[in-house]
Amino acid sequence: MAATVAFTVKVLSSTPARIVAVVVALTALIATLPRLFESLQPDAPAKPPAVITDVRPSPTGDATGAS
């Protein structure tokens, strides 16, 4: 991309067009920075495993589990 910008600025003959080309190039660079920084962040920690409970009927056969 830098080579394209340098070539464009060199080829453009008027100063205002060069300024516009540089501003557009800087805007494109700045627009990509958040995605670049986001990709450099470490991955989020994995979620803790689900808790598995052992559900057994009460010894008395009562559905509420009360004795």
GURONU-182369 format. One record per atom (N, C-alpha, C): x negated, y negated, z. Coordinates in steps of 0.2 Angstrom, whole numbers, plus 5000, padded with zeros to 4 digits. Layout:
# GURONU-182369
XYZ ...
END
This chain:
# GURONU-182369
499650065000 500050005000 499649945000 499049945004 498649885004 498349864997 498149924993 497949904987 498449874982 499049894983 499649864979 499649794981 499649784987 499749714989 499149664987 498549694987 497949654985 498049644977 498249694974 498249684966 498849634965 499349644968 499949594967 499749524968 499449514974 499149444975 498649414970 498249464968 497749434963 498049424956 498549464954 498849454948 499249384948 499649374953 500149314953 499749254952 499949214948 499549154946 499749094951 500349084953 500549034957 500549044964 500348994968 500248994975 500849014979 501448984977 502049004981 502249084980 502149114974 502249184973 501749224977 501149204978 500649234982 500949234989 501149184991 501349174998 501949224999 502449224995 503049264995 502749344995 502349364991 502049424991 501749444998 501349405001 501049415007 501549425012 502049375012 502549385018 502949445017 503149465011 503549535010 503049595012 502449585011 502049645013 501949645021 501949585024 501849585031 502549615034 503049595031 503749615034 503849685033 503549715028 503649795027 503149825032 502549795033 502149825038 502449825045 502749765047 503049755054 503649805054 504049815049 504649855049 504449925051 503849945049 503650015050 503350035056 503149985060 502749995066 503250025072 503850015073 504250045078 504250125077 504350145070 504350215069 503650245070 503150205069 502450235070 502350245077 502550195081 502450205088 502850255091 503450265089 503950315091 503650385090 503250395084 503050455083 502350475087 502050425090 501450435094 501650445101 502250435103 502450455110 502450525111 502350545117 502350625119 503050645118 503150705117 503850735117 504150735124 504850725124 505150725130 505150795133 505050795140 505050865143 505650905142 505550965142 506151015141 506551015146 507251025145 507751025150 507651085155 507751075161 507651135165 508151195164 507951255165 508351305163 509051305167 509551335164 510151335167 510151385173 510551365178 510551405184 511051455183 510851515184 511351575183 511451595190 512151595192 512351625198 512651695198 512551735203 512851795203 513551795206 514051805202 514651805205 514951875205 515051895212 515351965213 515951955217 516452005216 517051995220 516852005228 517251985232 517151985239 517252065241 516952085247 517052155249 517752165251 518152115253 518852135255 519352135249 519152115243 519552115237 519952055236 519852005241 520251945241 519951895235 520351865231 520051825226 519751765228 519951735234 519651675236 518951685240 518851745242 518251755245 518251745253 518851725255 518851715262 519051785266 518751795272 518851855275 519451845280 
END
